[in-house]
Amino acid sequence: MKQNTISFKKEKKMNTTEGSPRGTNKSTTGIDPRVKLSLLWIFVIVNMAYADILSLMDPASIIRGIMAGNPLPAGGLLAGAIVMETSFAMVILPWILNYKVNRWVTIIIGVFMILQIVIGGHGPYYVFFETVESVCILLIIWFTWKWKPVVEPI
């Protein structure tokens, strides 16, 4: 009868770059900046959606009034769709744009989104959401501004 042996090999450390000085992570935080930006944009989108859902329960909300049959301002649905689609696009754009273009697009869209969020609602619940969303977008802008492209050795 053949006996199975188990060998214990030392595993390599995860998230390190072979051949890099000090074997450090590619970025200072250990997370690819594109991943970080995409996750932060997803966080913003979920907060925006939930703020809109809560607005349906607020009797003073414009959204609830529209759902009850009040007329929608001309272009209101289109404006809302543009704001949301812009956020969705920002999840993907860090992966397809080059570094310089991505940097400026993220900063410009970030400022645009903060303006849309600030003018978007009312009530204490909305102020809470708008604060969280705006701080997160400011963090996105800051990460994008501080992001340095990785120069791979030849």
N, C-alpha and C positions, 0 to 999 in steps of 0.2 A: 504494500500500500504506500502510495506516494504522499509525502507530508508537504503541505503548503507552508511556505515561509512568507512572512510579512516583512517588507523592508521599509524602514522609515528614512525617507530622504528629506534633507533640509529643503524647504520650499523657498522660492525667491520672494522677496518682499513685493507686495502689490503697489501699484501707483508710483513706481520709480522708473526713471529713464536710464537705460543702460548707456554707459559712456558719458553721461552728463556730469559736470563737475559736482561733486558731493552726492551724486545719485539722487538728486532732488526731483520733486514733481515738476511737470512742465509749466504749471502756473504756480503762483505763490500760495494759492489756497488748495491746490490739489484737484480742482474741478476745472474742466475745460471751460473757458469763458463762454463758448457758444451754448453749452449745456446750462450754465448758470443763467445766461440771459433768457433762454427759452423757458426755463422753469419759473423764473420771476414773471415773465409775461403771462404764463399760464395761471400763476397765482393772481395776477391782476384781473385776468378775464373771469376767473371764478368769482372773485369778489364783486366785479361789476354785475355779473349775472345775478348773484344773490341779492345785491342791493336793489336791482330791478324787480326781483321776485317779491322782496319785502315791500316795495313801493305799491304793489298790487293790494296789499292789506292796509295801506294808509289811506284813510278817507279823504285827506287833503291832497293826495298825489295826483299829478297831471295824468300819469299812466292809468291810474284807476278810473279817472273820469273818462278817459278815452275808451277804456274797456266797457264802461257803462253806457257808451253811445255818444259822448260829446264829440264834436268834430275834431279831427286831427289837423294840426297846422299843415299847410302845403309843404310837401317834402319832408315831413317829420319822420316817416318810416325810412325814407332813403337816407336821411342824416344819421339815424340810429344804426342803420345797416353799415354805413361807411365807417362809423366809429368802431363798431364791433369787428368788422372785417380788417380794419387797420391793425387792431390788436391781434387778431388771428395771424395775420401776415407776419407780425413781429416775432412770432414763435419760430417761423421757418426761415426768415431772411438772414439771421446770423449764419446759417448753414450754407447759403447759396451766394451771398454777396462777398466781395473781397473785403479785406480789413478796413481800408480807408472809406469806402462807400458805406459799409455797414455802420461805421462809427458815426458818420454824419446823419444817416437815415435814422438811426436809433435816437440820437439827440433831438432831431427835429420832430419826429413822431412822438417822442416822450413829452416834449413841451406841448405839442398839440393835444395829446391825450390828457395831460393835467388840466389844460384849459377846459376841455369837454367835461371832465369829471367835476370840476369846481362849479360850472354853471348848470350842472345836471339835475340837482334835486334839492330837497330841504328836509328838515326834521333831524332830531338827534341821531337816529339810526343812520341816516344818510351822511351826516357829518362824520360819524365814526368810520363808515366805509370810505368816504372820500379822503379822509386822512390816511387810512391804511393804504389805499390805492396810490395816492400821490407820493407818500413816503417810499413805497416800493418802486414807483417809476423814477423818482429821484435817485434811488439806489441803482437802478438800471443805468441811468445816465452817468452816474459816478463810475460804476464798473466799466462802462464803455469808454469813458474818458481816460481811465487809468489803464485800460487794456493795452498791452504792448504785444505786437506780433511776435510769434515764436520764430526765431531764426535757427533753422536746422543746420547742423554742421555738415559739411560736404564730405 
